[in-house]
């Protein structure tokens, strides 16, 4: 009887030891993964979202360091379907998914919504970050509505994976982006706050300024590290769709 109790204790002790070792292994793996993300290793998947004319395609070209996406000055969206392009940047594989702009004069927002959601599968397994592209200047009602549509499409959870990227940085002159935000409309400040106060600015005309891309990638690395290496998943998007159906709110 005593022997059985001793054997039982030994087995339990061995089980607990293995469990502890497994937990330590997982913690070590997670710490290594986060350290790699902070160091900027591994591939990176970026989705560009925003209104027509905000500078999504130009920003994609700036990030990749090449003319991968077609860009024109037009009231119509140059990008009519989701497009994925990749390049090696700072020794790292970067994939950028450009999406059609909302409030295109030739395509309804409903059709654009249907196309935009395809970016989730194009960024397989899923995007690390969504860049919400906003043109510097007055934050118009149309731009506010575009942001609202994007937030409805992807849900509140997507804010953890979003950075606001302002374009036309050359319009700031000697003003800093922080000063611009401080003096901006409360609705714009609120959107930035919802995205964890994460923001950046691009001057897509200055192709020689590589620091703006380097700084953005550093901010993305920090965001991914804070999220523990996770990304916006198709399951998260599916939950938003299911909620919309249950509430009889059809997003597209």
C-alpha positions in Angstrom: 0.0 0.0 0.0 2.8 2.4 1.0 4.7 1.5 -2.2 1.7 2.4 -4.3 1.4 5.8 -2.6 5.1 6.4 -3.2 4.8 5.5 -6.9 1.7 7.7 -7.2 3.6 10.6 -5.7 6.6 10.1 -8.0 4.3 10.0 -11.0 2.6 13.2 -9.9 5.9 14.9 -9.3 7.1 13.8 -12.7 3.9 15.1 -14.3 4.3 18.5 -12.6 7.9 18.7 -13.6 7.1 18.1 -17.3 4.3 20.6 -17.1 6.7 23.2 -15.7 9.2 22.5 -18.4 6.6 22.9 -21.1 5.5 26.2 -19.6 9.1 27.4 -19.5 9.6 26.3 -23.1 6.5 28.2 -24.2 7.6 31.3 -22.3 11.0 31.1 -23.8 9.6 30.7 -27.3 7.3 33.7 -26.9 10.1 35.9 -25.6 12.3 34.8 -28.5 9.4 35.6 -30.9 8.8 39.0 -29.4 12.6 39.8 -29.5 12.7 38.8 -33.2 9.7 41.1 -33.9 11.3 44.0 -32.0 14.5 43.4 -34.0 12.4 43.4 -37.2 13.0 39.9 -38.5 10.5 37.7 -40.5 8.1 38.8 -43.2 5.7 41.7 -42.6 2.3 42.1 -44.2 0.7 45.6 -44.4 -2.8 46.6 -45.6 -3.5 50.1 -46.9 -7.0 51.5 -46.2 -8.5 54.9 -46.8 -10.5 57.3 -49.0 -9.9 57.8 -52.7 -7.1 60.3 -53.3 -5.6 59.9 -49.8 -2.3 58.6 -51.2 -2.6 54.8 -50.5 -0.8 53.7 -53.7 1.9 56.4 -53.4 2.5 55.3 -49.8 2.8 51.7 -50.8 5.4 52.7 -53.4 7.3 54.7 -50.7 7.3 51.7 -48.4 8.5 49.2 -51.0 11.0 51.7 -52.5 9.7 51.1 -56.1 6.8 52.0 -58.4 4.8 48.9 -57.6 1.3 50.5 -57.6 -0.1 52.8 -60.2 -0.7 56.4 -58.9 -2.5 59.3 -60.5 -4.0 62.6 -59.4 -7.7 61.8 -59.9 -11.1 61.9 -58.2 -11.5 58.3 -59.2 -9.7 55.5 -57.4 -6.7 54.3 -59.4 -6.9 51.0 -57.6 -10.2 49.2 -58.4 -9.3 45.8 -56.9 -7.0 44.7 -54.1 -3.4 44.5 -55.3 -0.5 42.8 -53.5 3.1 43.7 -54.1 6.3 42.7 -52.2 9.9 43.8 -51.9 12.9 43.3 -49.6 13.3 46.4 -47.4 16.1 46.6 -44.9 16.8 42.9 -45.4 13.2 42.0 -44.7 10.4 40.8 -46.9 7.6 43.3 -46.9 4.2 42.7 -48.5 1.8 45.6 -49.1 -1.8 45.1 -50.0 -3.4 48.2 -51.6 -7.2 48.5 -51.5 -9.7 50.5 -53.5 -10.5 53.9 -52.1 -13.9 54.7 -50.6 -16.1 57.5 -52.1 -14.9 56.8 -55.7 -17.0 58.8 -58.1 -17.4 55.8 -60.4 -18.0 52.9 -58.1 -20.5 52.6 -55.2 -19.2 52.2 -51.6 -21.1 48.9 -51.4 -19.0 47.5 -54.3 -15.8 48.9 -52.8 -16.6 47.3 -49.4 -17.0 43.9 -51.1 -13.5 44.3 -52.6 -11.8 45.7 -49.6 -12.6 42.7 -47.4 -10.6 40.5 -49.8 -7.4 42.1 -48.4 -7.7 39.8 -45.3 -7.2 36.6 -47.4 -4.6 38.3 -49.7 -2.5 39.1 -46.6 -2.4 35.4 -45.7 -2.1 34.1 -43.1 -3.3 37.6 -42.0 -2.1 41.2 -41.9 0.3 42.4 -39.1 -0.9 46.0 -39.5 -3.5 48.2 -41.2 -2.3 51.7 -42.2 -5.3 54.1 -42.2 -4.2 56.7 -44.8 -5.4 60.2 -44.2 -4.5 63.3 -46.3 -3.1 66.2 -44.3 -5.4 69.2 -44.2 -9.0 69.7 -43.2 -10.6 66.5 -41.9 -13.8 66.6 -44.0 -17.2 64.9 -43.4 -16.5 62.6 -46.3 -13.2 61.5 -44.8 -14.8 61.0 -41.4 -17.4 58.8 -43.1 -14.7 56.8 -44.9 -13.0 56.1 -41.5 -16.4 55.1 -40.0 -17.1 52.6 -42.8 -13.6 51.0 -42.4 -14.1 50.7 -38.6 -17.5 49.1 -39.2 -16.0 46.7 -41.7 -13.2 45.5 -39.5 -14.6 46.0 -36.0 -13.1 47.5 -32.8 -10.5 44.7 -32.5 -8.8 46.0 -35.7 -7.8 49.2 -33.8 -5.1 47.3 -32.0 -3.5 46.6 -35.4 -3.9 50.1 -36.9 -1.6 53.0 -37.4 -2.8 56.3 -38.8 -0.5 57.4 -41.7 -0.8 61.0 -42.9 0.3 61.8 -46.4 1.4 65.1 -48.0 3.9 65.7 -45.2 5.5 68.4 -47.2 2.5 70.6 -46.5 3.5 70.8 -42.8 6.4 73.1 -43.7 8.1 73.8 -40.3 5.1 72.5 -38.2 5.5 69.0 -36.6 2.9 66.3 -37.0 2.3 66.5 -33.3 1.5 70.2 -33.5 -0.9 69.5 -36.5 -2.8 66.9 -34.5 -3.0 69.1 -31.4 -4.6 71.9 -33.5 -6.8 69.5 -35.5 -10.5 68.7 -35.3 -11.6 66.7 -32.2 -13.0 63.9 -34.5 -9.5 63.3 -36.0 -7.9 63.4 -32.5 -10.4 60.8 -31.4 -9.6 58.5 -34.3 -5.9 58.6 -33.5 -6.6 58.0 -29.8 -8.8 55.0 -30.7 -5.7 53.6 -32.6 -3.6 53.8 -29.5 -2.2 57.3 -30.5 -0.1 55.6 -33.1 0.5 57.8 -36.1 3.2 58.6 -38.7 3.6 61.0 -41.7 4.9 60.5 -45.2 6.1 62.9 -47.8 5.6 60.6 -50.9 7.3 63.2 -53.1 10.6 62.9 -51.3 11.9 59.5 -52.4 15.3 60.2 -51.1 14.1 60.3 -47.5 14.5 56.7 -46.4 14.2 57.6 -42.7 10.4 58.1 -43.0 10.1 54.4 -44.0 12.6 53.2 -41.4 10.7 55.1 -38.7 7.4 53.6 -39.8 8.8 50.1 -39.8 10.1 50.6 -36.3 6.6 51.7 -35.2 5.1 48.7 -36.9 7.7 46.4 -35.1 6.7 47.9 -31.8 3.0 47.5 -32.5 3.5 43.8 -33.5 5.7 43.2 -30.4 3.0 44.8 -28.1 0.4 42.5 -29.7 2.7 39.5 -28.8 3.3 38.7 -32.5 -0.4 38.2 -33.2 -2.2 39.8 -36.2 -5.7 40.7 -37.3 -7.2 37.4 -38.1 -9.9 36.2 -40.5 -11.7 34.8 -37.4 -11.9 38.4 -35.9 -13.3 39.6 -39.2 -15.8 36.7 -39.3 -17.0 37.7 -35.8 -17.8 41.2 -37.1 -19.7 39.8 -40.0 -21.7 37.5 -37.8 -22.5 40.4 -35.5 -23.7 42.4 -38.5 -26.0 39.6 -39.7 -27.4 39.1 -36.2 -28.1 42.8 -35.8 -29.5 42.9 -39.4 -26.8 45.5 -40.3 -25.5 44.6 -43.7 -22.0 46.0 -44.3 -22.0 45.1 -47.9 
